[in-house]
Amino acid sequence: MPEPFDRLLNATADLDTPFAIVDEPALWANADDLVRRAAGVPIRVASKSVRVRSIIERTLARDGFAGVMSYSLAESNWLADHGIDDILLAYPTTSRAALADLVADDRRRAAITVMVDSTETIDHLDQLLGAGHPAIRVCIDVDASLKLGPVHLGVRRSPVHSAQQASALAAAIAARPGFDLVGVMFYDAQIAGLPDSSPAVRLVKKRSAAELLDRRSTVIAAVSDHTKLEIVNAGGTGSLEVTGADPAITELTAGSGLFTPTLFDGYDAFEARAAAYFVLSVVRKPTPDIATLFAGGYIASGPTNKNRQPSPTWPAGLALIGTEGAGEVQTPVKGKAARDLGVGDRVVMRYAKAGEMCERFDRVALVSVDGDVELLPTYRGEGKSFG
Ligand SMILES: Cc1ncc(COP(=O)(O)O)c(C=O)c1O
């Protein structure tokens, strides 16, 4: 059996399936590669793409990483309570309970920056927090999509696109007690989250990077008329070198590149080195060349195409069956390699996305280069499910 599967499977032979593995040498090689690609710009760790607190903390302890990009305010409070002191919540919140917890504690308030993108969000926060609430740190999410006539390339998030719109919102925040505007964020999903699958994609990415280089500087200048910006955040795993080359940026974000799930195969800028897997057992053999595994129906979020399915990875040459896919309780796999599989044998799978996989497991087995195993609780294993 080739590396890393011999090491990973030998090390975890005593664990009952299904379980998740993180390959430690691959994880830290990926971290080093992210830092190399960021070329000196600090990287904020996207927690949604990890969802294992100890791995987030160990990543933060490495040179080149600073701060967490979180996805829920309850999560942010929890991370702050565990000592993380720089947390950028990248998505708006409407959680009354989490907002109450935020303003109830000065440490949390100092550590956490909340995302806003309109006066409607600010009004809503004011309404939930109540009049005269202590000041909270906020950051404006600026839409970083590429607009080509009626065509919108990128995610659907913030209504703030132009420097004028950003300036108007910054002015409204500056005039509003209870809010300290400290940052702007530009997430270039159409560059960072799109594999380089064709010359057309490469061209669009190039065009978008050029448009953003111009627009970011005008937005930053417009917002800086109203406040002193501490944070100018941009990028993601797939865009570190392009986005990080803009001197206007103070920090990048990456998370998926640590685990490198299958949706991050196929980028020109980096080698796809898988670091996260899950392991299933063969429980039956309906025919000699089909092995049916227990569990495995872990479908990733996003447009529900085949590329959201998990991928049988070891033994090589296995495939899911089109009529069943990865099932709620049973996942049949077929192929020549299935002939050599018997009941009780193990199949190594990769998930399509990164941290989302951890919602399925209470812990991950971190396997060292020497085959030592450390069992690390996931968010779920710590009794946390943030969305
Ligand atoms: C705001 C924001 N920044 C950055 C990222 C990049 O994260 P990752 O490197 O895990 O793809 C994302 C991912 O969706 C995001 O929503």
The ligand as a Tripos MOL2 file, in Angstrom:
@<TRIPOS>MOLECULE
LIG
   16    16     1     0     0
SMALL
NO_CHARGES

@<TRIPOS>ATOM
      1 C1        -15.5980   35.8730    3.2190 C.3       1 LIG1
      2 C2        -14.7490   34.7280    2.8170 C.ar      1 LIG1
      3 N1        -13.4190   34.9070    2.7540 N.ar      1 LIG1
      4 C3        -12.5950   33.9000    2.4070 C.ar      1 LIG1
      5 C4        -13.0860   32.6610    2.0820 C.ar      1 LIG1
      6 C5        -12.1230   31.6050    1.6440 C.3       1 LIG1
      7 O1        -12.0930   30.4860    2.4430 O.3       1 LIG1
      8 P1        -11.3350   29.1880    1.9700 P.3       1 LIG1
      9 O2         -9.8910   29.5080    1.8910 O.co2     1 LIG1
     10 O3        -11.6440   28.2100    3.0410 O.co2     1 LIG1
     11 O4        -11.8840   28.7650    0.6500 O.co2     1 LIG1
     12 C6        -14.4710   32.4410    2.1010 C.ar      1 LIG1
     13 C7        -15.0270   31.1400    1.6960 C.2       1 LIG1
     14 O5        -16.1770   30.9570    1.3920 O.2       1 LIG1
     15 C8        -15.3170   33.5090    2.4830 C.ar      1 LIG1
     16 O6        -16.6630   33.3610    2.5450 O.3       1 LIG1
@<TRIPOS>BOND
     1     1     2 1
     2     2     3 ar
     3     2    15 ar
     4     3     4 ar
     5     4     5 ar
     6     5     6 1
     7     5    12 ar
     8     6     7 1
     9     7     8 1
    10     8     9 2
    11     8    10 1
    12     8    11 1
    13    12    13 1
    14    12    15 ar
    15    13    14 2
    16    15    16 1
@<TRIPOS>SUBSTRUCTURE
     1 LIG1         1 GROUP 0 **** ****
